[in-house]
C-alpha cells in the first residue's frame, strides 16, 4: 500500500473571526447614579479621593450611602 501525500490547506485566520461576539442584554441596563465621595475609596483597583464624582449603579450607591462614603450635598 502506498500512502498519498495529502495536501494541507493553510487556514487563514480572519481577525474579526477571533473576536468575542457582543450580546445585547434582554433588558436595558439600570441607569447609573453620579455620587460625590466623602472618603477615599478603592473601586476595581482604582483609588478615588474625597470629593471625586463617580458613576455607579443605584444599588452600589445605596450601599455606599449606608456606609457613609457619599458626601451630603
SULRABEL-V857570 format. One record per backbone hydrogen bond with DSSP energy under -1.0 kcal/mol. NH is the residue of the N-H (numbers start at 1). CO is the residue of the C=O. E is the energy in kcal/mol with one decimal. If there is no record, write none. Layout:
# SULRABEL-V857570
NH CO E
NH CO E
This chain:
# SULRABEL-V857570
17 14 -1.3
33 56 -3.3
35 54 -2.8
37 52 -2.5
38 69 -3.2
41 48 -2.2
43 46 -2.5
46 43 -1.3
48 41 -2.7
51 37 -3.0
52 49 -1.9
54 35 -2.3
56 33 -2.6
61 57 -2.5
62 58 -2.1
63 59 -2.0
64 60 -2.3
65 61 -2.2
66 62 -2.2
67 63 -1.4
69 64 -2.6
71 36 -3.3
